[in-house]
Amino acid sequence: MLQQRMTKQKQLVQQIVQAHHDHPTADQIYLEVRTLDDKISRGTVYRNLEQLSESGVISHVKVPGASRYDYRLDHHYHMLCTNCGAVYDIPLDYDETLDAQVMKKTGFQINRHQTVFEGLCPLCQKELKRKKAKK
């Protein structure tokens, strides 16, 4: 595998992702990087996100409707609010026994699994209750 050099732009992208705990989208990262380097292009940011995630420096989290990026490299689960689109880490241990079960039943070599739970976050639940109470 070809070793990618660490450019100033790639360092900025990495720093932005690692400073966030809210799983930003590529566009959110681009907009934030632009405040630090107004000459950087969207393509450069997207390309660097891809390279950083492929090399294991950051994680690429695929959720319905969007791709997000995560500073955490350990295997863990996510929750997606179907109302506001927020993505949260779940404080639940990764279940490696599922990997073994799937390997046994399918013959696939499993490296990991990704699970995204969907529902309403506490803030959206509160807002919906408030709206219903007004009616």
Rosetta constraint file for C-alpha pairs under 8 A:
AtomPair CA 4 CA 51 HARMONIC 7.93 0.50
AtomPair CA 6 CA 10 HARMONIC 6.00 0.50
AtomPair CA 6 CA 11 HARMONIC 6.49 0.50
AtomPair CA 7 CA 11 HARMONIC 6.20 0.50
AtomPair CA 8 CA 12 HARMONIC 6.28 0.50
AtomPair CA 9 CA 13 HARMONIC 6.32 0.50
AtomPair CA 9 CA 40 HARMONIC 7.31 0.50
AtomPair CA 9 CA 44 HARMONIC 7.72 0.50
AtomPair CA 9 CA 45 HARMONIC 7.54 0.50
AtomPair CA 9 CA 48 HARMONIC 7.84 0.50
AtomPair CA 10 CA 14 HARMONIC 6.13 0.50
AtomPair CA 10 CA 45 HARMONIC 7.56 0.50
AtomPair CA 10 CA 48 HARMONIC 5.56 0.50
AtomPair CA 10 CA 49 HARMONIC 7.92 0.50
AtomPair CA 10 CA 52 HARMONIC 7.92 0.50
AtomPair CA 11 CA 15 HARMONIC 6.07 0.50
AtomPair CA 12 CA 16 HARMONIC 6.19 0.50
AtomPair CA 12 CA 33 HARMONIC 6.56 0.50
AtomPair CA 13 CA 17 HARMONIC 6.34 0.50
AtomPair CA 13 CA 29 HARMONIC 7.06 0.50
AtomPair CA 13 CA 30 HARMONIC 7.94 0.50
AtomPair CA 13 CA 33 HARMONIC 6.55 0.50
AtomPair CA 13 CA 45 HARMONIC 6.63 0.50
AtomPair CA 13 CA 48 HARMONIC 7.01 0.50
AtomPair CA 13 CA 49 HARMONIC 6.99 0.50
AtomPair CA 14 CA 18 HARMONIC 6.11 0.50
AtomPair CA 14 CA 49 HARMONIC 7.79 0.50
AtomPair CA 14 CA 52 HARMONIC 7.35 0.50
AtomPair CA 14 CA 57 HARMONIC 7.88 0.50
AtomPair CA 14 CA 58 HARMONIC 7.47 0.50
AtomPair CA 15 CA 19 HARMONIC 6.05 0.50
AtomPair CA 16 CA 20 HARMONIC 6.59 0.50
AtomPair CA 16 CA 29 HARMONIC 6.64 0.50
AtomPair CA 16 CA 32 HARMONIC 7.39 0.50
AtomPair CA 16 CA 33 HARMONIC 7.10 0.50
AtomPair CA 17 CA 23 HARMONIC 7.90 0.50
AtomPair CA 17 CA 24 HARMONIC 7.33 0.50
AtomPair CA 17 CA 29 HARMONIC 7.08 0.50
AtomPair CA 17 CA 58 HARMONIC 7.54 0.50
AtomPair CA 17 CA 69 HARMONIC 6.71 0.50
AtomPair CA 17 CA 70 HARMONIC 6.50 0.50
AtomPair CA 17 CA 71 HARMONIC 5.91 0.50
AtomPair CA 18 CA 58 HARMONIC 7.75 0.50
AtomPair CA 18 CA 70 HARMONIC 7.29 0.50
AtomPair CA 18 CA 71 HARMONIC 4.66 0.50
AtomPair CA 19 CA 71 HARMONIC 7.70 0.50
AtomPair CA 20 CA 24 HARMONIC 7.11 0.50
AtomPair CA 20 CA 70 HARMONIC 7.66 0.50
AtomPair CA 20 CA 71 HARMONIC 7.21 0.50
AtomPair CA 21 CA 70 HARMONIC 7.17 0.50
AtomPair CA 21 CA 71 HARMONIC 7.19 0.50
AtomPair CA 22 CA 70 HARMONIC 7.81 0.50
AtomPair CA 22 CA 86 HARMONIC 7.49 0.50
AtomPair CA 22 CA 87 HARMONIC 6.49 0.50
AtomPair CA 22 CA 88 HARMONIC 6.62 0.50
AtomPair CA 23 CA 61 HARMONIC 7.91 0.50
AtomPair CA 23 CA 68 HARMONIC 5.36 0.50
AtomPair CA 23 CA 69 HARMONIC 5.13 0.50
AtomPair CA 23 CA 70 HARMONIC 5.17 0.50
AtomPair CA 23 CA 87 HARMONIC 6.19 0.50
AtomPair CA 23 CA 88 HARMONIC 7.44 0.50
AtomPair CA 24 CA 28 HARMONIC 5.85 0.50
AtomPair CA 24 CA 29 HARMONIC 6.43 0.50
AtomPair CA 24 CA 68 HARMONIC 5.40 0.50
AtomPair CA 24 CA 69 HARMONIC 5.73 0.50
AtomPair CA 24 CA 70 HARMONIC 7.50 0.50
AtomPair CA 25 CA 29 HARMONIC 6.32 0.50
AtomPair CA 25 CA 66 HARMONIC 7.20 0.50
AtomPair CA 25 CA 67 HARMONIC 6.04 0.50
AtomPair CA 25 CA 68 HARMONIC 4.52 0.50
AtomPair CA 25 CA 69 HARMONIC 6.35 0.50
AtomPair CA 26 CA 30 HARMONIC 6.09 0.50
AtomPair CA 26 CA 45 HARMONIC 7.64 0.50
AtomPair CA 26 CA 46 HARMONIC 6.47 0.50
AtomPair CA 26 CA 49 HARMONIC 7.54 0.50
AtomPair CA 26 CA 67 HARMONIC 7.30 0.50
AtomPair CA 26 CA 68 HARMONIC 6.71 0.50
AtomPair CA 26 CA 69 HARMONIC 7.38 0.50
AtomPair CA 27 CA 31 HARMONIC 6.18 0.50
AtomPair CA 27 CA 42 HARMONIC 7.92 0.50
AtomPair CA 28 CA 32 HARMONIC 6.29 0.50
AtomPair CA 29 CA 33 HARMONIC 6.04 0.50
AtomPair CA 29 CA 45 HARMONIC 7.75 0.50
AtomPair CA 30 CA 34 HARMONIC 6.10 0.50
AtomPair CA 30 CA 42 HARMONIC 6.14 0.50
AtomPair CA 30 CA 45 HARMONIC 5.94 0.50
AtomPair CA 30 CA 46 HARMONIC 7.81 0.50
AtomPair CA 31 CA 35 HARMONIC 6.79 0.50
AtomPair CA 32 CA 36 HARMONIC 7.18 0.50
AtomPair CA 33 CA 37 HARMONIC 6.12 0.50
AtomPair CA 33 CA 38 HARMONIC 7.85 0.50
AtomPair CA 33 CA 40 HARMONIC 7.74 0.50
AtomPair CA 34 CA 38 HARMONIC 4.68 0.50
AtomPair CA 34 CA 39 HARMONIC 7.25 0.50
AtomPair CA 34 CA 40 HARMONIC 6.43 0.50
AtomPair CA 40 CA 44 HARMONIC 6.60 0.50
AtomPair CA 40 CA 45 HARMONIC 7.34 0.50
AtomPair CA 41 CA 45 HARMONIC 6.52 0.50
AtomPair CA 42 CA 46 HARMONIC 6.18 0.50
AtomPair CA 43 CA 47 HARMONIC 5.92 0.50
AtomPair CA 44 CA 48 HARMONIC 6.04 0.50
AtomPair CA 45 CA 49 HARMONIC 6.13 0.50
AtomPair CA 46 CA 50 HARMONIC 6.28 0.50
AtomPair CA 47 CA 51 HARMONIC 6.25 0.50
AtomPair CA 48 CA 52 HARMONIC 5.93 0.50
AtomPair CA 49 CA 53 HARMONIC 6.08 0.50
AtomPair CA 50 CA 54 HARMONIC 6.03 0.50
AtomPair CA 51 CA 55 HARMONIC 6.08 0.50
AtomPair CA 52 CA 56 HARMONIC 6.27 0.50
AtomPair CA 52 CA 57 HARMONIC 5.24 0.50
AtomPair CA 52 CA 58 HARMONIC 5.84 0.50
AtomPair CA 53 CA 57 HARMONIC 5.85 0.50
AtomPair CA 53 CA 58 HARMONIC 4.87 0.50
AtomPair CA 53 CA 59 HARMONIC 5.23 0.50
AtomPair CA 53 CA 60 HARMONIC 5.82 0.50
AtomPair CA 56 CA 73 HARMONIC 7.34 0.50
AtomPair CA 57 CA 71 HARMONIC 7.97 0.50
AtomPair CA 57 CA 73 HARMONIC 7.53 0.50
AtomPair CA 58 CA 69 HARMONIC 6.99 0.50
AtomPair CA 58 CA 70 HARMONIC 5.96 0.50
AtomPair CA 58 CA 71 HARMONIC 5.22 0.50
AtomPair CA 58 CA 72 HARMONIC 6.78 0.50
AtomPair CA 58 CA 73 HARMONIC 6.32 0.50
AtomPair CA 59 CA 69 HARMONIC 5.66 0.50
AtomPair CA 59 CA 70 HARMONIC 4.94 0.50
AtomPair CA 59 CA 71 HARMONIC 6.33 0.50
AtomPair CA 59 CA 72 HARMONIC 6.57 0.50
AtomPair CA 59 CA 73 HARMONIC 5.89 0.50
AtomPair CA 60 CA 67 HARMONIC 7.03 0.50
AtomPair CA 60 CA 68 HARMONIC 6.01 0.50
AtomPair CA 60 CA 69 HARMONIC 4.75 0.50
AtomPair CA 60 CA 70 HARMONIC 6.37 0.50
AtomPair CA 61 CA 67 HARMONIC 5.90 0.50
AtomPair CA 61 CA 68 HARMONIC 4.94 0.50
AtomPair CA 61 CA 69 HARMONIC 5.58 0.50
AtomPair CA 61 CA 70 HARMONIC 6.78 0.50
AtomPair CA 62 CA 66 HARMONIC 6.57 0.50
AtomPair CA 62 CA 67 HARMONIC 4.74 0.50
AtomPair CA 62 CA 68 HARMONIC 6.23 0.50
AtomPair CA 63 CA 67 HARMONIC 6.01 0.50
AtomPair CA 63 CA 68 HARMONIC 7.32 0.50
AtomPair CA 63 CA 80 HARMONIC 7.40 0.50
AtomPair CA 63 CA 116 HARMONIC 6.85 0.50
AtomPair CA 75 CA 94 HARMONIC 6.18 0.50
AtomPair CA 75 CA 112 HARMONIC 7.51 0.50
AtomPair CA 76 CA 89 HARMONIC 7.25 0.50
AtomPair CA 76 CA 90 HARMONIC 7.18 0.50
AtomPair CA 76 CA 92 HARMONIC 7.37 0.50
AtomPair CA 76 CA 93 HARMONIC 6.86 0.50
AtomPair CA 76 CA 94 HARMONIC 5.44 0.50
AtomPair CA 76 CA 114 HARMONIC 7.64 0.50
AtomPair CA 77 CA 89 HARMONIC 6.06 0.50
AtomPair CA 77 CA 90 HARMONIC 5.44 0.50
AtomPair CA 77 CA 91 HARMONIC 7.96 0.50
AtomPair CA 77 CA 92 HARMONIC 7.19 0.50
AtomPair CA 77 CA 94 HARMONIC 7.09 0.50
AtomPair CA 77 CA 114 HARMONIC 6.61 0.50
AtomPair CA 77 CA 115 HARMONIC 5.52 0.50
AtomPair CA 77 CA 116 HARMONIC 6.23 0.50
AtomPair CA 77 CA 117 HARMONIC 7.95 0.50
AtomPair CA 78 CA 87 HARMONIC 6.60 0.50
AtomPair CA 78 CA 88 HARMONIC 5.53 0.50
AtomPair CA 78 CA 89 HARMONIC 4.64 0.50
AtomPair CA 78 CA 90 HARMONIC 5.36 0.50
AtomPair CA 78 CA 115 HARMONIC 6.58 0.50
AtomPair CA 78 CA 116 HARMONIC 4.88 0.50
AtomPair CA 78 CA 117 HARMONIC 6.27 0.50
AtomPair CA 79 CA 87 HARMONIC 5.57 0.50
AtomPair CA 79 CA 88 HARMONIC 5.13 0.50
AtomPair CA 79 CA 89 HARMONIC 6.35 0.50
AtomPair CA 79 CA 90 HARMONIC 6.49 0.50
AtomPair CA 79 CA 116 HARMONIC 5.44 0.50
AtomPair CA 79 CA 117 HARMONIC 4.60 0.50
AtomPair CA 79 CA 118 HARMONIC 5.72 0.50
AtomPair CA 79 CA 119 HARMONIC 7.49 0.50
AtomPair CA 80 CA 85 HARMONIC 6.17 0.50
AtomPair CA 80 CA 86 HARMONIC 5.81 0.50
AtomPair CA 80 CA 87 HARMONIC 4.64 0.50
AtomPair CA 80 CA 88 HARMONIC 6.62 0.50
AtomPair CA 80 CA 116 HARMONIC 6.72 0.50
AtomPair CA 80 CA 117 HARMONIC 6.13 0.50
AtomPair CA 80 CA 118 HARMONIC 4.84 0.50
AtomPair CA 80 CA 119 HARMONIC 6.44 0.50
AtomPair CA 80 CA 120 HARMONIC 7.74 0.50
AtomPair CA 80 CA 121 HARMONIC 7.91 0.50
AtomPair CA 81 CA 85 HARMONIC 4.98 0.50
AtomPair CA 81 CA 86 HARMONIC 5.32 0.50
AtomPair CA 81 CA 87 HARMONIC 6.53 0.50
AtomPair CA 81 CA 118 HARMONIC 5.97 0.50
AtomPair CA 81 CA 119 HARMONIC 5.20 0.50
AtomPair CA 81 CA 120 HARMONIC 4.80 0.50
AtomPair CA 81 CA 121 HARMONIC 5.36 0.50
AtomPair CA 82 CA 86 HARMONIC 7.98 0.50
AtomPair CA 82 CA 118 HARMONIC 6.25 0.50
AtomPair CA 82 CA 119 HARMONIC 5.59 0.50
AtomPair CA 82 CA 120 HARMONIC 5.97 0.50
AtomPair CA 83 CA 119 HARMONIC 7.95 0.50
AtomPair CA 83 CA 120 HARMONIC 6.35 0.50
AtomPair CA 83 CA 124 HARMONIC 6.80 0.50
AtomPair CA 84 CA 124 HARMONIC 7.18 0.50
AtomPair CA 86 CA 121 HARMONIC 7.96 0.50
AtomPair CA 95 CA 99 HARMONIC 7.67 0.50
AtomPair CA 96 CA 100 HARMONIC 6.69 0.50
AtomPair CA 96 CA 112 HARMONIC 7.96 0.50
AtomPair CA 97 CA 101 HARMONIC 6.13 0.50
AtomPair CA 98 CA 102 HARMONIC 6.17 0.50
AtomPair CA 99 CA 103 HARMONIC 6.19 0.50
AtomPair CA 99 CA 110 HARMONIC 5.86 0.50
AtomPair CA 99 CA 111 HARMONIC 7.55 0.50
AtomPair CA 99 CA 112 HARMONIC 6.51 0.50
AtomPair CA 99 CA 113 HARMONIC 6.94 0.50
AtomPair CA 100 CA 104 HARMONIC 6.14 0.50
AtomPair CA 100 CA 110 HARMONIC 7.63 0.50
AtomPair CA 101 CA 105 HARMONIC 6.24 0.50
AtomPair CA 102 CA 106 HARMONIC 5.86 0.50
AtomPair CA 102 CA 107 HARMONIC 7.68 0.50
AtomPair CA 102 CA 108 HARMONIC 7.34 0.50
AtomPair CA 102 CA 110 HARMONIC 7.52 0.50
AtomPair CA 103 CA 107 HARMONIC 5.04 0.50
AtomPair CA 103 CA 108 HARMONIC 5.08 0.50
AtomPair CA 103 CA 109 HARMONIC 5.87 0.50
AtomPair CA 103 CA 110 HARMONIC 6.16 0.50
AtomPair CA 104 CA 108 HARMONIC 7.91 0.50
AtomPair CA 120 CA 124 HARMONIC 6.01 0.50
AtomPair CA 120 CA 125 HARMONIC 6.04 0.50
AtomPair CA 121 CA 125 HARMONIC 6.20 0.50
AtomPair CA 122 CA 126 HARMONIC 6.14 0.50
AtomPair CA 123 CA 127 HARMONIC 6.23 0.50
AtomPair CA 124 CA 128 HARMONIC 6.05 0.50
AtomPair CA 125 CA 129 HARMONIC 6.19 0.50
AtomPair CA 126 CA 130 HARMONIC 6.18 0.50
AtomPair CA 127 CA 131 HARMONIC 6.23 0.50
AtomPair CA 128 CA 132 HARMONIC 6.18 0.50
AtomPair CA 129 CA 133 HARMONIC 6.11 0.50
AtomPair CA 130 CA 134 HARMONIC 6.43 0.50
AtomPair CA 131 CA 135 HARMONIC 6.78 0.50
